[in-house]
């Protein structure tokens, strides 16, 4: 049953930010730059997926989520809508709600009338969407203690200073965990479990499933070319960071399902031979040579249930759409 909420006057973004957002980001730009340079000079070359998400990349990803081929976003939303009360009953009411990779907080906010957390913690690396979203939530839900943490949790989930220590629901939708390797994903789930310090805590997570190769590949290589533009945009971002002169259109978007490893791979493939100066070093990309930009691992429900259980979560529940295209799990 949804809980009625009342509104209050908007408190003002500046005052909210000063009091309610903790910046745990570290200035590791030098090491990030070294890692990016090393990836480009390696063979095979690689670029970390974080370089997708400049301002243009965020807009392109939003467009991807609306594409007919890209089923994960709408399928997860449909599962949430169909099983909202069952999932809310599993997660419980009056918990601390920790939104990992919160972005604009929109997915989490849909749960507020059903689980009515006493405290909401939006966690993200980028403030641009998070800060105004937190301010709006604080105005809309006066009974909820709304706050935020700016951090890159892909390097480790360290929220001990920022959580209350009470029972908490950790929310990680969108199958973002698929961007971790299975070993990294297991480590991340263990880290979440370590933060579940009180009875009643748990994780609510969305995960893409294994399915027909053609459908998987279409989701990452749409007919309109939006995903291709998203992939190539990483090179434009790299150019700004490193001062390189990649010509994004000189690289073809390549996406395929690696069945052995149960993952979609995205690459940028050089259309012709070209030499790029990377941090003072000439790097020649032969025609057909690829730069690896992303993995997206897929899990069968029994596989991911077992992963949650190995991380220490018990009583794992799973909800799926009728076609089995996506799965939502709650583990306590």
MOJOGI-V91571 format. One record per residue. N is the residue number from 0. RES is the residue in three letters. PSI is psi in whole degrees, -180 to 180 (NA if undefined). NEAR is the number of other C-alpha atoms within 8 Angstrom. Layout:
((N:RES:PSI:NEAR) (N:RES:PSI:NEAR))
//
This chain:
((0:UNK:128:4) (1:UNK:148:6) (2:UNK:132:8) (3:UNK:142:5) (4:UNK:158:6) (5:UNK:160:7) (6:UNK:159:8) (7:UNK:169:8) (8:UNK:139:5) (9:UNK:127:9) (10:UNK:-10:9) (11:UNK:125:7) (12:UNK:-41:9) (13:UNK:-48:6) (14:UNK:-39:8) (15:UNK:-48:11) (16:UNK:-45:10) (17:UNK:-33:7) (18:UNK:-29:6) (19:UNK:0:9) (20:UNK:126:11) (21:UNK:126:8) (22:UNK:105:7) (23:UNK:10:7) (24:UNK:144:8) (25:UNK:151:4) (26:UNK:81:5) (27:UNK:34:6) (28:UNK:-34:6) (29:UNK:-44:7) (30:UNK:-36:7) (31:UNK:-41:8) (32:UNK:-44:10) (33:UNK:-41:8) (34:UNK:-40:8) (35:UNK:-45:10) (36:UNK:-46:10) (37:UNK:-40:8) (38:UNK:-40:10) (39:UNK:-32:12) (40:UNK:-11:9) (41:UNK:167:8) (42:UNK:111:5) (43:UNK:154:7) (44:UNK:159:11) (45:UNK:157:10) (46:UNK:131:12) (47:UNK:143:8) (48:UNK:-22:8) (49:UNK:-24:5) (50:UNK:-2:10) (51:UNK:-32:12) (52:UNK:59:10) (53:UNK:-173:8) (54:UNK:-44:6) (55:UNK:-39:8) (56:UNK:-39:12) (57:UNK:-43:10) (58:UNK:-41:8) (59:UNK:-39:12) (60:UNK:-39:10) (61:UNK:-39:8) (62:UNK:-38:9) (63:UNK:-42:10) (64:UNK:-17:11) (65:UNK:-4:7) (66:UNK:147:9) (67:UNK:-31:5) (68:UNK:-23:8) (69:UNK:92:13) (70:UNK:-26:11) (71:UNK:-45:12) (72:UNK:-50:9) (73:UNK:-31:8) (74:UNK:-42:11) (75:UNK:-44:13) (76:UNK:-39:8) (77:UNK:-38:9) (78:UNK:-45:14) (79:UNK:-46:9) (80:UNK:-43:7) (81:UNK:-38:6) (82:UNK:23:9) (83:UNK:-50:10) (84:UNK:-35:8) (85:UNK:-43:7) (86:UNK:-42:10) (87:UNK:-38:12) (88:UNK:-38:8) (89:UNK:-42:7) (90:UNK:-30:13) (91:UNK:167:9) (92:UNK:163:10) (93:UNK:41:8) (94:UNK:169:16) (95:UNK:130:14) (96:UNK:113:13) (97:UNK:112:12) (98:UNK:105:14) (99:UNK:122:10) (100:UNK:49:9) (101:UNK:-35:11) (102:UNK:-121:9) (103:UNK:8:8) (104:UNK:8:12) (105:UNK:-42:7) (106:UNK:-42:6) (107:UNK:-42:10) (108:UNK:-29:8) (109:UNK:-22:7) (110:UNK:-17:10) (111:UNK:-45:9) (112:UNK:-14:10) (113:UNK:-37:12) (114:UNK:-12:14) (115:UNK:71:12) (116:UNK:150:12) (117:UNK:-21:11) (118:UNK:139:11) (119:UNK:129:14) (120:UNK:108:13) (121:UNK:124:15) (122:UNK:124:13) (123:UNK:162:15) (124:UNK:-26:10) (125:UNK:131:8) (126:UNK:-18:8) (127:UNK:-46:6) (128:UNK:-35:9) (129:UNK:-45:15) (130:UNK:-54:11) (131:UNK:-32:10) (132:UNK:-43:10) (133:UNK:-39:13) (134:UNK:-42:14) (135:UNK:-42:9) (136:UNK:-41:10) (137:UNK:-35:13) (138:UNK:-35:12) (139:UNK:-33:10) (140:UNK:79:11) (141:UNK:-21:10) (142:UNK:-10:5) (143:UNK:134:11) (144:UNK:100:9) (145:UNK:128:11) (146:UNK:173:11) (147:UNK:158:14) (148:UNK:125:13) (149:UNK:115:14) (150:UNK:157:10) (151:UNK:90:9) (152:UNK:-4:9) (153:UNK:-18:5) (154:UNK:3:5) (155:UNK:136:8) (156:UNK:99:9) (157:UNK:88:6) (158:UNK:12:7) (159:UNK:-36:6) (160:UNK:-14:5) (161:UNK:-10:7) (162:UNK:158:8) (163:UNK:-23:5) (164:UNK:-8:7) (165:UNK:177:9) (166:UNK:136:12) (167:UNK:145:14) (168:UNK:121:13) (169:UNK:127:13) (170:UNK:121:12) (171:UNK:79:14) (172:UNK:179:9) (173:UNK:5:10) (174:UNK:30:11) (175:UNK:-24:9) (176:UNK:-19:8) (177:UNK:-17:13) (178:UNK:-15:9) (179:UNK:150:12) (180:UNK:161:8) (181:UNK:-37:7) (182:UNK:-44:7) (183:UNK:-40:8) (184:UNK:-43:11) (185:UNK:-41:11) (186:UNK:-40:9) (187:UNK:-43:10) (188:UNK:-38:10) (189:UNK:-40:10) (190:UNK:-41:10) (191:UNK:-45:11) (192:UNK:-37:11) (193:UNK:-26:7) (194:UNK:-8:8) (195:UNK:80:11) (196:UNK:-16:9) (197:UNK:151:9) (198:UNK:142:6) (199:UNK:-8:10) (200:UNK:158:14) (201:UNK:-179:14) (202:UNK:135:13) (203:UNK:116:14) (204:UNK:140:12) (205:UNK:137:13) (206:UNK:132:16) (207:UNK:151:13) (208:UNK:164:12) (209:UNK:143:9) (210:UNK:-169:7) (211:UNK:133:6) (212:UNK:-43:7) (213:UNK:-41:6) (214:UNK:-40:9) (215:UNK:-47:11) (216:UNK:-35:12) (217:UNK:-34:11) (218:UNK:-24:10) (219:UNK:8:12) (220:UNK:69:12) (221:UNK:157:13) (222:UNK:-30:5) (223:UNK:-12:4) (224:UNK:17:8) (225:UNK:-43:10) (226:UNK:-35:12) (227:UNK:-43:12) (228:UNK:-40:9) (229:UNK:-45:12) (230:UNK:-48:14) (231:UNK:-27:14) (232:UNK:-24:12) (233:UNK:-35:12) (234:UNK:-37:11) (235:UNK:-39:11) (236:UNK:-46:11) (237:UNK:-41:11) (238:UNK:-41:11) (239:UNK:-36:8) (240:UNK:-44:7) (241:UNK:-11:9) (242:UNK:20:7) (243:UNK:173:11) (244:UNK:49:7) (245:UNK:139:8) (246:UNK:100:8) (247:UNK:-38:9) (248:UNK:-10:6) (249:UNK:-1:8) (250:UNK:135:11) (251:UNK:143:11) (252:UNK:129:12) (253:UNK:126:10) (254:UNK:132:11) (255:UNK:159:9) (256:UNK:119:11) (257:UNK:97:9) (258:UNK:-34:6) (259:UNK:-43:4) (260:UNK:3:6) (261:UNK:49:11) (262:UNK:145:11) (263:UNK:136:15) (264:UNK:139:13) (265:UNK:138:14) (266:UNK:162:13) (267:UNK:123:14) (268:UNK:126:13) (269:UNK:126:15) (270:UNK:-35:9) (271:UNK:164:8) (272:UNK:137:9) (273:UNK:149:9) (274:UNK:128:8) (275:UNK:134:11) (276:UNK:116:10) (277:UNK:109:12) (278:UNK:43:7) (279:UNK:-1:5) (280:UNK:128:6) (281:UNK:124:8) (282:UNK:116:9) (283:UNK:126:8) (284:UNK:115:11) (285:UNK:156:9) (286:UNK:128:10) (287:UNK:-9:8) (288:UNK:145:8) (289:UNK:150:11) (290:UNK:121:12) (291:UNK:123:12) (292:UNK:-24:13) (293:UNK:148:11) (294:UNK:148:11) (295:UNK:101:10) (296:UNK:145:14) (297:UNK:144:12) (298:UNK:136:11) (299:UNK:151:8) (300:UNK:-40:9) (301:UNK:-33:6) (302:UNK:-46:8) (303:UNK:-33:9) (304:UNK:-44:10) (305:UNK:-37:8) (306:UNK:-43:9) (307:UNK:-42:14) (308:UNK:-40:10) (309:UNK:-28:7) (310:UNK:-8:11) (311:UNK:5:8) (312:UNK:134:12) (313:UNK:170:8) (314:UNK:46:6) (315:UNK:129:12) (316:UNK:149:7) (317:UNK:135:9) (318:UNK:138:9) (319:UNK:161:11) (320:UNK:168:11) (321:UNK:-33:5) (322:UNK:-10:5) (323:UNK:26:8) (324:UNK:-23:14) (325:UNK:159:13) (326:UNK:143:16) (327:UNK:132:13) (328:UNK:146:14) (329:UNK:126:14) (330:UNK:135:12) (331:UNK:NA:10))
//
